[in-house]
Amino acid sequence: MLSQKPVLKLPNFSLPFVLQTDASEDGISAILCQEYDGILCPVAYASKRLLDRESRYSVIDREALAIVWGIGKFKYYIYGQHFILDTDHQPLIYLQRSQNENSRLTRWNLWLQNYHFTLRSIRGDLNKTADCLSRLPAD
């Protein structure tokens, strides 16, 4: 799937970036994309196997970890400019607007305030590549 069209594009810093993230029980992934002629094209892929302690996180914590890790991974592309953050996990949208008692999520929420993004919920079938990468993470 990664070797078929659309293949990697060079980043164009005059266009907005889209970051798609996902988490599974085994790993997390992030894909940095840009839209060309109505098609979302990948600029870079990244995935990571979860540490033992991270694999015991709740689903919402793993999904949030994927976001924080993905933004950190691609910070040189997206820092200082607005980007779209796509997630297929609906509760994360609520997280941005609520007071949370989970200290880990609160810390990550504070860290995310350094970035200017719009969190967008997408259907799981539109997040297939990130989903695939999170299930087959690199070591």
N, CA, C and O atoms as CSV, one atom per row, in Angstrom:
chain,resi,resn,atom,element,x,y,z
A,1,MET,N,N,0.820,-1.196,0.000
A,1,MET,CA,C,0.000,0.000,0.000
A,1,MET,C,C,0.871,1.270,0.000
A,1,MET,O,O,0.519,2.271,-0.624
A,2,LEU,N,N,2.022,1.214,0.716
A,2,LEU,CA,C,2.886,2.391,0.794
A,2,LEU,C,C,3.620,2.657,-0.515
A,2,LEU,O,O,4.028,3.788,-0.775
A,3,SER,N,N,3.791,1.633,-1.334
A,3,SER,CA,C,4.525,1.808,-2.582
A,3,SER,C,C,3.623,2.126,-3.771
A,3,SER,O,O,4.112,2.371,-4.874
A,4,GLN,N,N,2.304,2.124,-3.550
A,4,GLN,CA,C,1.371,2.475,-4.620
A,4,GLN,C,C,1.040,3.958,-4.545
A,4,GLN,O,O,1.330,4.616,-3.545
A,5,LYS,N,N,0.437,4.477,-5.598
A,5,LYS,CA,C,0.077,5.893,-5.619
A,5,LYS,C,C,-0.916,6.195,-4.519
A,5,LYS,O,O,-1.750,5.334,-4.239
A,6,PRO,N,N,-0.895,7.336,-3.878
A,6,PRO,CA,C,0.103,8.382,-4.067
A,6,PRO,C,C,1.381,8.070,-3.288
A,6,PRO,O,O,1.333,7.669,-2.125
A,7,VAL,N,N,2.508,8.260,-3.940
A,7,VAL,CA,C,3.798,8.060,-3.287
A,7,VAL,C,C,4.194,9.340,-2.574
A,7,VAL,O,O,3.503,10.353,-2.682
A,8,LEU,N,N,5.299,9.300,-1.850
A,8,LEU,CA,C,5.723,10.471,-1.077
A,8,LEU,C,C,5.921,11.699,-1.955
A,8,LEU,O,O,6.451,11.616,-3.063
A,9,LYS,N,N,5.485,12.833,-1.435
A,9,LYS,CA,C,5.687,14.132,-2.084
A,9,LYS,C,C,6.686,14.930,-1.262
A,9,LYS,O,O,6.810,14.727,-0.054
A,10,LEU,N,N,7.382,15.820,-1.905
A,10,LEU,CA,C,8.232,16.753,-1.171
A,10,LEU,C,C,7.345,17.764,-0.460
A,10,LEU,O,O,6.318,18.168,-1.006
A,11,PRO,N,N,7.719,18.185,0.754
A,11,PRO,CA,C,6.874,19.153,1.456
A,11,PRO,C,C,6.872,20.507,0.758
A,11,PRO,O,O,7.900,20.972,0.265
A,12,ASN,N,N,5.704,21.125,0.726
A,12,ASN,CA,C,5.542,22.461,0.175
A,12,ASN,C,C,5.085,23.345,1.342
A,12,ASN,O,O,3.942,23.244,1.787
A,13,PHE,N,N,5.966,24.199,1.830
A,13,PHE,CA,C,5.672,24.972,3.030
A,13,PHE,C,C,4.682,26.108,2.794
A,13,PHE,O,O,4.317,26.815,3.734
A,14,SER,N,N,4.248,26.288,1.560
A,14,SER,CA,C,3.195,27.269,1.302
A,14,SER,C,C,1.807,26.631,1.387
A,14,SER,O,O,0.800,27.337,1.344
A,15,LEU,N,N,1.747,25.310,1.506
A,15,LEU,CA,C,0.485,24.593,1.661
A,15,LEU,C,C,0.341,24.111,3.106
A,15,LEU,O,O,1.342,23.850,3.773
A,16,PRO,N,N,-0.891,23.992,3.590
A,16,PRO,CA,C,-1.070,23.488,4.963
A,16,PRO,C,C,-0.765,21.984,5.035
A,16,PRO,O,O,-0.951,21.245,4.068
A,17,PHE,N,N,-0.295,21.563,6.202
A,17,PHE,CA,C,-0.025,20.151,6.453
A,17,PHE,C,C,-1.230,19.515,7.137
A,17,PHE,O,O,-1.996,20.181,7.833
A,18,VAL,N,N,-1.377,18.220,6.924
A,18,VAL,CA,C,-2.377,17.415,7.610
A,18,VAL,C,C,-1.613,16.282,8.296
A,18,VAL,O,O,-0.845,15.564,7.657
A,19,LEU,N,N,-1.830,16.134,9.590
A,19,LEU,CA,C,-1.190,15.064,10.344
A,19,LEU,C,C,-2.259,14.055,10.731
A,19,LEU,O,O,-3.224,14.398,11.414
A,20,GLN,N,N,-2.089,12.813,10.295
A,20,GLN,CA,C,-3.006,11.741,10.651
A,20,GLN,C,C,-2.302,10.813,11.632
A,20,GLN,O,O,-1.170,10.394,11.392
A,21,THR,N,N,-2.974,10.492,12.740
A,21,THR,CA,C,-2.367,9.634,13.754
A,21,THR,C,C,-3.306,8.490,14.093
A,21,THR,O,O,-4.513,8.561,13.863
A,22,ASP,N,N,-2.722,7.432,14.646
A,22,ASP,CA,C,-3.526,6.314,15.109
A,22,ASP,C,C,-2.728,5.528,16.129
A,22,ASP,O,O,-1.499,5.597,16.176
A,23,ALA,N,N,-3.461,4.774,16.951
A,23,ALA,CA,C,-2.843,3.919,17.961
A,23,ALA,C,C,-3.539,2.572,17.962
A,23,ALA,O,O,-4.738,2.472,17.702
A,24,SER,N,N,-2.769,1.546,18.258
A,24,SER,CA,C,-3.322,0.206,18.446
A,24,SER,C,C,-2.786,-0.308,19.777
A,24,SER,O,O,-2.163,0.440,20.529
A,25,GLU,N,N,-3.025,-1.570,20.064
A,25,GLU,CA,C,-2.506,-2.145,21.301
A,25,GLU,C,C,-0.998,-2.314,21.258
A,25,GLU,O,O,-0.354,-2.414,22.302
A,26,ASP,N,N,-0.429,-2.345,20.058
A,26,ASP,CA,C,1.000,-2.611,19.898
A,26,ASP,C,C,1.849,-1.401,19.535
A,26,ASP,O,O,3.034,-1.353,19.866
A,27,GLY,N,N,1.255,-0.423,18.859
A,27,GLY,CA,C,2.068,0.675,18.370
A,27,GLY,C,C,1.262,1.918,18.058
A,27,GLY,O,O,0.035,1.942,18.157
A,28,ILE,N,N,2.002,2.957,17.674
A,28,ILE,CA,C,1.397,4.222,17.269
A,28,ILE,C,C,2.008,4.631,15.933
A,28,ILE,O,O,3.107,4.206,15.578
A,29,SER,N,N,1.276,5.460,15.204
A,29,SER,CA,C,1.778,5.907,13.914
A,29,SER,C,C,1.323,7.330,13.633
A,29,SER,O,O,0.356,7.827,14.210
A,30,ALA,N,N,2.052,7.966,12.725
A,30,ALA,CA,C,1.717,9.312,12.279
A,30,ALA,C,C,2.103,9.436,10.811
A,30,ALA,O,O,3.144,8.942,10.378
A,31,ILE,N,N,1.248,10.101,10.067
A,31,ILE,CA,C,1.521,10.351,8.657
A,31,ILE,C,C,1.347,11.833,8.404
A,31,ILE,O,O,0.289,12.396,8.684
A,32,LEU,N,N,2.371,12.459,7.880
A,32,LEU,CA,C,2.312,13.868,7.518
A,32,LEU,C,C,1.929,13.950,6.047
A,32,LEU,O,O,2.573,13.338,5.195
A,33,CYS,N,N,0.882,14.706,5.754
A,33,CYS,CA,C,0.338,14.781,4.393
A,33,CYS,C,C,0.140,16.234,3.974
A,33,CYS,O,O,0.171,17.156,4.789
A,34,GLN,N,N,-0.064,16.396,2.675
A,34,GLN,CA,C,-0.506,17.659,2.098
A,34,GLN,C,C,-1.454,17.345,0.958
A,34,GLN,O,O,-1.345,16.305,0.308
A,35,GLU,N,N,-2.382,18.253,0.724
A,35,GLU,CA,C,-3.371,18.037,-0.323
A,35,GLU,C,C,-2.893,18.639,-1.632
A,35,GLU,O,O,-2.511,19.808,-1.696
A,36,TYR,N,N,-2.920,17.814,-2.682
A,36,TYR,CA,C,-2.581,18.231,-4.040
A,36,TYR,C,C,-3.737,17.825,-4.946
A,36,TYR,O,O,-4.067,16.643,-5.043
A,37,ASP,N,N,-4.345,18.789,-5.601
A,37,ASP,CA,C,-5.457,18.532,-6.528
A,37,ASP,C,C,-6.541,17.668,-5.891
A,37,ASP,O,O,-7.063,16.751,-6.526
A,38,GLY,N,N,-6.874,17.957,-4.651
A,38,GLY,CA,C,-7.941,17.246,-3.970
A,38,GLY,C,C,-7.561,15.884,-3.416
A,38,GLY,O,O,-8.406,15.191,-2.850
A,39,ILE,N,N,-6.298,15.488,-3.570
A,39,ILE,CA,C,-5.835,14.191,-3.075
A,39,ILE,C,C,-4.839,14.421,-1.947
A,39,ILE,O,O,-3.894,15.197,-2.088
A,40,LEU,N,N,-5.057,13.742,-0.834
A,40,LEU,CA,C,-4.162,13.842,0.314
A,40,LEU,C,C,-2.949,12.962,0.046
A,40,LEU,O,O,-3.068,11.738,-0.007
A,41,CYS,N,N,-1.782,13.581,-0.123
A,41,CYS,CA,C,-0.554,12.860,-0.464
A,41,CYS,C,C,0.389,12.834,0.728
A,41,CYS,O,O,0.559,13.851,1.400
A,42,PRO,N,N,1.000,11.696,1.002
A,42,PRO,CA,C,1.919,11.595,2.137
A,42,PRO,C,C,3.239,12.323,1.873
A,42,PRO,O,O,3.783,12.283,0.769
A,43,VAL,N,N,3.729,12.982,2.907
A,43,VAL,CA,C,5.042,13.619,2.887
A,43,VAL,C,C,6.030,12.756,3.666
A,43,VAL,O,O,7.189,12.622,3.275
A,44,ALA,N,N,5.563,12.166,4.778
A,44,ALA,CA,C,6.431,11.320,5.606
A,44,ALA,C,C,5.580,10.364,6.431
A,44,ALA,O,O,4.445,10.673,6.797
A,45,TYR,N,N,6.150,9.201,6.713
A,45,TYR,CA,C,5.512,8.190,7.556
A,45,TYR,C,C,6.367,7.964,8.792
A,45,TYR,O,O,7.590,8.095,8.739
A,46,ALA,N,N,5.723,7.624,9.906
A,46,ALA,CA,C,6.473,7.250,11.110
A,46,ALA,C,C,5.618,6.297,11.942
A,46,ALA,O,O,4.399,6.452,12.017
A,47,SER,N,N,6.256,5.317,12.562
A,47,SER,CA,C,5.553,4.435,13.481
A,47,SER,C,C,6.518,3.990,14.566
A,47,SER,O,O,7.737,4.047,14.407
A,48,LYS,N,N,5.939,3.548,15.670
A,48,LYS,CA,C,6.751,3.177,16.827
A,48,LYS,C,C,6.022,2.088,17.594
A,48,LYS,O,O,4.810,2.156,17.797
A,49,ARG,N,N,6.779,1.083,18.015
A,49,ARG,CA,C,6.229,0.045,18.883
A,49,ARG,C,C,6.094,0.629,20.283
A,49,ARG,O,O,6.991,1.321,20.764
A,50,LEU,N,N,4.976,0.347,20.929
A,50,LEU,CA,C,4.750,0.864,22.281
A,50,LEU,C,C,5.630,0.150,23.293
A,50,LEU,O,O,5.881,-1.050,23.181
A,51,LEU,N,N,6.090,0.896,24.270
A,51,LEU,CA,C,6.778,0.288,25.405
A,51,LEU,C,C,5.767,-0.524,26.202
A,51,LEU,O,O,4.561,-0.326,26.059
A,52,ASP,N,N,6.242,-1.423,27.028
A,52,ASP,CA,C,5.341,-2.280,27.805
A,52,ASP,C,C,4.361,-1.446,28.626
A,52,ASP,O,O,3.166,-1.739,28.653
A,53,ARG,N,N,4.860,-0.416,29.289
A,53,ARG,CA,C,3.965,0.416,30.119
A,53,ARG,C,C,2.967,1.191,29.266
A,53,ARG,O,O,1.830,1.401,29.689
A,54,GLU,N,N,3.377,1.625,28.061
A,54,GLU,CA,C,2.483,2.365,27.178
A,54,GLU,C,C,1.380,1.468,26.626
A,54,GLU,O,O,0.267,1.935,26.381
A,55,SER,N,N,1.676,0.199,26.430
A,55,SER,CA,C,0.664,-0.715,25.897
A,55,SER,C,C,-0.455,-0.967,26.911
A,55,SER,O,O,-1.522,-1.465,26.550
A,56,ARG,N,N,-0.212,-0.625,28.173
A,56,ARG,CA,C,-1.256,-0.765,29.195
A,56,ARG,C,C,-2.073,0.517,29.378
A,56,ARG,O,O,-2.982,0.548,30.208
A,57,TYR,N,N,-1.770,1.569,28.625
A,57,TYR,CA,C,-2.557,2.800,28.679
A,57,TYR,C,C,-3.984,2.507,28.209
A,57,TYR,O,O,-4.225,1.548,27.476
A,58,SER,N,N,-4.919,3.346,28.643
A,58,SER,CA,C,-6.276,3.257,28.127
A,58,SER,C,C,-6.264,3.653,26.646
A,58,SER,O,O,-5.287,4.220,26.159
A,59,VAL,N,N,-7.344,3.353,25.944
A,59,VAL,CA,C,-7.432,3.664,24.516
A,59,VAL,C,C,-7.249,5.158,24.280
A,59,VAL,O,O,-6.506,5.556,23.383
A,60,ILE,N,N,-7.918,5.986,25.074
A,60,ILE,CA,C,-7.812,7.439,24.874
A,60,ILE,C,C,-6.388,7.929,25.141
A,60,ILE,O,O,-5.913,8.840,24.464
A,61,ASP,N,N,-5.703,7.332,26.123
A,61,ASP,CA,C,-4.313,7.720,26.393
A,61,ASP,C,C,-3.395,7.305,25.243
A,61,ASP,O,O,-2.492,8.057,24.874
A,62,ARG,N,N,-3.613,6.123,24.675
A,62,ARG,CA,C,-2.783,5.685,23.542
A,62,ARG,C,C,-3.021,6.566,22.320
A,62,ARG,O,O,-2.078,6.914,21.609
A,63,GLU,N,N,-4.271,6.924,22.078
A,63,GLU,CA,C,-4.575,7.808,20.945
A,63,GLU,C,C,-3.949,9.189,21.156
A,63,GLU,O,O,-3.422,9.782,20.215
A,64,ALA,N,N,-4.005,9.697,22.385
A,64,ALA,CA,C,-3.381,10.992,22.689
A,64,ALA,C,C,-1.855,10.894,22.577
A,64,ALA,O,O,-1.205,11.823,22.098
A,65,LEU,N,N,-1.290,9.772,23.018
A,65,LEU,CA,C,0.149,9.560,22.873
A,65,LEU,C,C,0.552,9.595,21.408
A,65,LEU,O,O,1.586,10.167,21.064
A,66,ALA,N,N,-0.251,8.992,20.541
A,66,ALA,CA,C,0.043,9.011,19.106
A,66,ALA,C,C,0.079,10.441,18.579
A,66,ALA,O,O,0.926,10.781,17.753
A,67,ILE,N,N,-0.832,11.271,19.052
A,67,ILE,CA,C,-0.861,12.676,18.630
A,67,ILE,C,C,0.382,13.417,19.111
A,67,ILE,O,O,1.055,14.088,18.328
A,68,VAL,N,N,0.679,13.293,20.387
A,68,VAL,CA,C,1.841,13.998,20.963
A,68,VAL,C,C,3.126,13.511,20.296
A,68,VAL,O,O,3.979,14.320,19.928
A,69,TRP,N,N,3.268,12.204,20.142
A,69,TRP,CA,C,4.465,11.652,19.522
A,69,TRP,C,C,4.572,12.089,18.058
A,69,TRP,O,O,5.650,12.459,17.594
A,70,GLY,N,N,3.447,12.045,17.333
A,70,GLY,CA,C,3.452,12.435,15.920
A,70,GLY,C,C,3.812,13.902,15.726
A,70,GLY,O,O,4.584,14.245,14.831
A,71,ILE,N,N,3.258,14.756,16.558
A,71,ILE,CA,C,3.597,16.183,16.457
A,71,ILE,C,C,5.075,16.395,16.777
A,71,ILE,O,O,5.760,17.162,16.100
A,72,GLY,N,N,5.555,15.715,17.804
A,72,GLY,CA,C,6.976,15.825,18.140
A,72,GLY,C,C,7.868,15.311,17.018
A,72,GLY,O,O,8.926,15.880,16.750
A,73,LYS,N,N,7.443,14.243,16.366
A,73,LYS,CA,C,8.223,13.647,15.278
A,73,LYS,C,C,8.335,14.590,14.078
A,73,LYS,O,O,9.380,14.659,13.431
A,74,PHE,N,N,7.259,15.310,13.788
A,74,PHE,CA,C,7.235,16.173,12.609
A,74,PHE,C,C,7.253,17.662,12.963
A,74,PHE,O,O,6.814,18.495,12.169
A,75,LYS,N,N,7.754,17.992,14.140
A,75,LYS,CA,C,7.722,19.386,14.608
A,75,LYS,C,C,8.459,20.343,13.677
A,75,LYS,O,O,8.082,21.511,13.585
A,76,TYR,N,N,9.484,19.889,12.994
A,76,TYR,CA,C,10.236,20.783,12.116
A,76,TYR,C,C,9.428,21.197,10.883
A,76,TYR,O,O,9.745,22.196,10.238
A,77,TYR,N,N,8.417,20.449,10.568
A,77,TYR,CA,C,7.536,20.793,9.451
A,77,TYR,C,C,6.383,21.698,9.904
A,77,TYR,O,O,5.969,22.591,9.164
A,78,ILE,N,N,5.867,21.469,11.108
A,78,ILE,CA,C,4.588,22.079,11.490
A,78,ILE,C,C,4.683,23.161,12.567
A,78,ILE,O,O,3.719,23.895,12.785
A,79,TYR,N,N,5.819,23.270,13.237
A,79,TYR,CA,C,5.910,24.269,14.305
A,79,TYR,C,C,5.807,25.680,13.723
A,79,TYR,O,O,6.484,26.011,12.750
A,80,GLY,N,N,4.968,26.487,14.318
A,80,GLY,CA,C,4.828,27.875,13.893
A,80,GLY,C,C,3.817,28.099,12.786
A,80,GLY,O,O,3.637,29.233,12.341
A,81,GLN,N,N,3.160,27.060,12.336
A,81,GLN,CA,C,2.123,27.246,11.330
A,81,GLN,C,C,0.909,26.376,11.653
A,81,GLN,O,O,1.024,25.351,12.326
A,82,HIS,N,N,-0.235,26.796,11.170
A,82,HIS,CA,C,-1.473,26.062,11.423
A,82,HIS,C,C,-1.481,24.782,10.597
A,82,HIS,O,O,-1.083,24.783,9.432
A,83,PHE,N,N,-1.936,23.694,11.205
A,83,PHE,CA,C,-2.080,22.439,10.491
A,83,PHE,C,C,-3.362,21.744,10.951
A,83,PHE,O,O,-3.958,22.114,11.962
A,84,ILE,N,N,-3.770,20.739,10.196
A,84,ILE,CA,C,-4.958,19.947,10.506
A,84,ILE,C,C,-4.487,18.644,11.153
A,84,ILE,O,O,-3.565,17.996,10.659
A,85,LEU,N,N,-5.115,18.274,12.242
A,85,LEU,CA,C,-4.800,17.024,12.922
A,85,LEU,C,C,-6.005,16.102,12.803
A,85,LEU,O,O,-7.055,16.364,13.390
A,86,ASP,N,N,-5.854,15.024,12.043
A,86,ASP,CA,C,-6.935,14.071,11.823
A,86,ASP,C,C,-6.823,12.910,12.797
A,86,ASP,O,O,-5.754,12.321,12.952
A,87,THR,N,N,-7.928,12.583,13.452
A,87,THR,CA,C,-7.978,11.415,14.323
A,87,THR,C,C,-9.306,10.707,14.122
A,87,THR,O,O,-10.328,11.329,13.832
A,88,ASP,N,N,-9.266,9.391,14.284
A,88,ASP,CA,C,-10.512,8.625,14.175
A,88,ASP,C,C,-11.064,8.282,15.553
A,88,ASP,O,O,-11.924,7.411,15.688
A,89,HIS,N,N,-10.563,8.976,16.575
A,89,HIS,CA,C,-11.006,8.708,17.949
A,89,HIS,C,C,-11.792,9.919,18.465
A,89,HIS,O,O,-11.202,10.914,18.886
A,90,GLN,N,N,-13.110,9.827,18.428
A,90,GLN,CA,C,-14.009,10.931,18.785
A,90,GLN,C,C,-13.745,11.564,20.158
A,90,GLN,O,O,-13.784,12.791,20.251
A,91,PRO,N,N,-13.478,10.798,21.233
A,91,PRO,CA,C,-13.308,11.434,22.546
A,91,PRO,C,C,-12.180,12.457,22.614
A,91,PRO,O,O,-12.199,13.327,23.484
A,92,LEU,N,N,-11.205,12.376,21.724
A,92,LEU,CA,C,-10.116,13.351,21.753
A,92,LEU,C,C,-10.611,14.755,21.430
A,92,LEU,O,O,-10.033,15.735,21.902
A,93,ILE,N,N,-11.653,14.866,20.646
A,93,ILE,CA,C,-12.228,16.175,20.336
A,93,ILE,C,C,-12.810,16.779,21.605
A,93,ILE,O,O,-12.630,17.967,21.872
A,94,TYR,N,N,-13.499,15.973,22.377
A,94,TYR,CA,C,-14.064,16.416,23.647
A,94,TYR,C,C,-12.954,16.827,24.620
A,94,TYR,O,O,-13.105,17.785,25.377
A,95,LEU,N,N,-11.855,16.101,24.590
A,95,LEU,CA,C,-10.740,16.366,25.506
A,95,LEU,C,C,-10.237,17.802,25.401
A,95,LEU,O,O,-9.893,18.423,26.407
A,96,GLN,N,N,-10.198,18.309,24.209
A,96,GLN,CA,C,-9.664,19.647,23.982
A,96,GLN,C,C,-10.518,20.722,24.660
A,96,GLN,O,O,-10.028,21.813,24.949
A,97,ARG,N,N,-11.782,20.418,24.912
A,97,ARG,CA,C,-12.701,21.410,25.466
A,97,ARG,C,C,-13.020,21.201,26.936
A,97,ARG,O,O,-13.752,22.003,27.515
A,98,SER,N,N,-12.495,20.145,27.563
A,98,SER,CA,C,-12.935,19.812,28.916
A,98,SER,C,C,-11.809,19.929,29.940
A,98,SER,O,O,-10.626,19.957,29.600
A,99,GLN,N,N,-12.216,19.997,31.188
A,99,GLN,CA,C,-11.276,19.893,32.299
A,99,GLN,C,C,-11.075,18.407,32.549
A,99,GLN,O,O,-12.047,17.663,32.676
A,100,ASN,N,N,-9.836,17.974,32.619
A,100,ASN,CA,C,-9.573,16.551,32.740
A,100,ASN,C,C,-8.858,16.266,34.044
A,100,ASN,O,O,-7.989,17.031,34.461
A,101,GLU,N,N,-9.216,15.180,34.684
A,101,GLU,CA,C,-8.580,14.789,35.933
A,101,GLU,C,C,-7.408,13.849,35.711
A,101,GLU,O,O,-6.691,13.533,36.660
A,102,ASN,N,N,-7.195,13.398,34.496
A,102,ASN,CA,C,-6.079,12.537,34.157
A,102,ASN,C,C,-4.839,13.411,33.989
A,102,ASN,O,O,-4.768,14.212,33.058
A,103,SER,N,N,-3.859,13.262,34.887
A,103,SER,CA,C,-2.696,14.158,34.864
A,103,SER,C,C,-1.863,14.000,33.594
A,103,SER,O,O,-1.293,14.977,33.105
A,104,ARG,N,N,-1.785,12.789,33.056
A,104,ARG,CA,C,-1.023,12.571,31.821
A,104,ARG,C,C,-1.662,13.360,30.675
A,104,ARG,O,O,-0.970,14.063,29.939
A,105,LEU,N,N,-2.985,13.239,30.528
A,105,LEU,CA,C,-3.672,13.960,29.457
A,105,LEU,C,C,-3.599,15.470,29.663
A,105,LEU,O,O,-3.509,16.224,28.694
A,106,THR,N,N,-3.635,15.913,30.909
A,106,THR,CA,C,-3.520,17.343,31.203
A,106,THR,C,C,-2.143,17.861,30.789
A,106,THR,O,O,-2.039,18.927,30.183
A,107,ARG,N,N,-1.088,17.112,31.113
A,107,ARG,CA,C,0.283,17.507,30.709
A,107,ARG,C,C,0.398,17.580,29.204
A,107,ARG,O,O,0.954,18.537,28.666
A,108,TRP,N,N,-0.127,16.568,28.511
A,108,TRP,CA,C,-0.051,16.553,27.053
A,108,TRP,C,C,-0.866,17.695,26.457
A,108,TRP,O,O,-0.455,18.305,25.470
A,109,ASN,N,N,-2.010,17.983,27.050
A,109,ASN,CA,C,-2.839,19.078,26.577
A,109,ASN,C,C,-2.097,20.409,26.707
A,109,ASN,O,O,-2.172,21.251,25.812
A,110,LEU,N,N,-1.390,20.600,27.804
A,110,LEU,CA,C,-0.583,21.816,27.984
A,110,LEU,C,C,0.533,21.884,26.954
A,110,LEU,O,O,0.790,22.948,26.391
A,111,TRP,N,N,1.197,20.769,26.700
A,111,TRP,CA,C,2.280,20.729,25.721
A,111,TRP,C,C,1.761,21.060,24.326
A,111,TRP,O,O,2.434,21.745,23.556
A,112,LEU,N,N,0.568,20.574,24.003
A,112,LEU,CA,C,-0.018,20.809,22.682
A,112,LEU,C,C,-0.364,22.270,22.436
A,112,LEU,O,O,-0.543,22.681,21.290
A,113,GLN,N,N,-0.459,23.055,23.503
A,113,GLN,CA,C,-0.777,24.476,23.340
A,113,GLN,C,C,0.336,25.247,22.631
A,113,GLN,O,O,0.135,26.395,22.233
A,114,ASN,N,N,1.509,24.626,22.468
A,114,ASN,CA,C,2.599,25.248,21.712
A,114,ASN,C,C,2.368,25.190,20.208
A,114,ASN,O,O,3.099,25.810,19.436
A,115,TYR,N,N,1.356,24.448,19.802
A,115,TYR,CA,C,1.095,24.231,18.380
A,115,TYR,C,C,-0.278,24.770,18.011
A,115,TYR,O,O,-1.204,24.773,18.823
A,116,HIS,N,N,-0.389,25.225,16.771
A,116,HIS,CA,C,-1.634,25.807,16.276
A,116,HIS,C,C,-2.248,24.828,15.274
A,116,HIS,O,O,-1.783,24.715,14.140
A,117,PHE,N,N,-3.298,24.121,15.704
A,117,PHE,CA,C,-3.901,23.116,14.841
A,117,PHE,C,C,-5.401,23.052,15.044
A,117,PHE,O,O,-5.939,23.520,16.048
A,118,THR,N,N,-6.050,22.467,14.075
A,118,THR,CA,C,-7.471,22.170,14.160
A,118,THR,C,C,-7.609,20.662,14.240
A,118,THR,O,O,-7.133,19.937,13.366
A,119,LEU,N,N,-8.264,20.195,15.293
A,119,LEU,CA,C,-8.494,18.770,15.481
A,119,LEU,C,C,-9.751,18.385,14.710
A,119,LEU,O,O,-10.825,18.946,14.929
A,120,ARG,N,N,-9.604,17.430,13.814
A,120,ARG,CA,C,-10.710,17.032,12.957
A,120,ARG,C,C,-10.951,15.522,13.113
A,120,ARG,O,O,-10.027,14.715,13.012
A,121,SER,N,N,-12.193,15.176,13.357
A,121,SER,CA,C,-12.558,13.773,13.482
A,121,SER,C,C,-12.847,13.202,12.104
A,121,SER,O,O,-13.619,13.774,11.334
A,122,ILE,N,N,-12.224,12.070,11.799
A,122,ILE,CA,C,-12.470,11.427,10.513
A,122,ILE,C,C,-12.942,9.996,10.759
A,122,ILE,O,O,-12.693,9.420,11.818
A,123,ARG,N,N,-13.614,9.445,9.786
A,123,ARG,CA,C,-14.051,8.051,9.880
A,123,ARG,C,C,-12.831,7.141,9.834
A,123,ARG,O,O,-11.824,7.473,9.207
A,124,GLY,N,N,-12.923,6.015,10.487
A,124,GLY,CA,C,-11.824,5.061,10.524
A,124,GLY,C,C,-11.375,4.590,9.150
A,124,GLY,O,O,-10.189,4.336,8.941
A,125,ASP,N,N,-12.316,4.470,8.202
A,125,ASP,CA,C,-11.942,4.011,6.865
A,125,ASP,C,C,-11.149,5.056,6.090
A,125,ASP,O,O,-10.549,4.732,5.065
A,126,LEU,N,N,-11.132,6.302,6.559
A,126,LEU,CA,C,-10.315,7.349,5.931
A,126,LEU,C,C,-8.931,7.446,6.580
A,126,LEU,O,O,-8.093,8.239,6.153
A,127,ASN,N,N,-8.706,6.641,7.602
A,127,ASN,CA,C,-7.440,6.656,8.339
A,127,ASN,C,C,-6.736,5.304,8.187
A,127,ASN,O,O,-6.041,4.858,9.100
A,128,LYS,N,N,-6.917,4.654,7.031
A,128,LYS,CA,C,-6.434,3.295,6.827
A,128,LYS,C,C,-4.915,3.176,6.922
A,128,LYS,O,O,-4.412,2.235,7.536
A,129,THR,N,N,-4.184,4.104,6.332
A,129,THR,CA,C,-2.734,3.985,6.315
A,129,THR,C,C,-2.155,4.137,7.711
A,129,THR,O,O,-1.296,3.353,8.112
A,130,ALA,N,N,-2.618,5.144,8.465
A,130,ALA,CA,C,-2.145,5.315,9.837
A,130,ALA,C,C,-2.533,4.111,10.681
A,130,ALA,O,O,-1.758,3.668,11.529
A,131,ASP,N,N,-3.722,3.584,10.455
A,131,ASP,CA,C,-4.183,2.411,11.183
A,131,ASP,C,C,-3.279,1.217,10.898
A,131,ASP,O,O,-2.887,0.502,11.821
A,132,CYS,N,N,-2.951,0.999,9.649
A,132,CYS,CA,C,-2.078,-0.103,9.250
A,132,CYS,C,C,-0.698,0.039,9.885
A,132,CYS,O,O,-0.157,-0.931,10.414
A,133,LEU,N,N,-0.131,1.232,9.836
A,133,LEU,CA,C,1.195,1.459,10.400
A,133,LEU,C,C,1.228,1.275,11.910
A,133,LEU,O,O,2.237,0.824,12.452
A,134,SER,N,N,0.136,1.619,12.604
A,134,SER,CA,C,0.122,1.481,14.061
A,134,SER,C,C,0.058,0.006,14.465
A,134,SER,O,O,0.455,-0.355,15.573
A,135,ARG,N,N,-0.437,-0.832,13.577
A,135,ARG,CA,C,-0.532,-2.271,13.883
A,135,ARG,C,C,0.726,-3.032,13.488
A,135,ARG,O,O,0.943,-4.152,13.952
A,136,LEU,N,N,1.546,-2.445,12.647
A,136,LEU,CA,C,2.792,-3.054,12.232
A,136,LEU,C,C,3.940,-2.076,12.477
A,136,LEU,O,O,4.623,-1.685,11.530
A,137,PRO,N,N,4.167,-1.671,13.736
A,137,PRO,CA,C,5.153,-0.625,13.998
A,137,PRO,C,C,6.594,-1.074,13.766
A,137,PRO,O,O,6.931,-2.250,13.897
A,138,ALA,N,N,7.416,-0.117,13.424
A,138,ALA,CA,C,8.855,-0.351,13.297
A,138,ALA,C,C,9.453,-0.458,14.690
A,138,ALA,O,O,8.907,0.086,15.650
A,139,ASP,N,N,10.562,-1.151,14.795
A,139,ASP,CA,C,11.217,-1.275,16.103
A,139,ASP,C,C,12.112,-0.102,16.382
A,139,ASP,O,O,12.742,-0.043,17.438
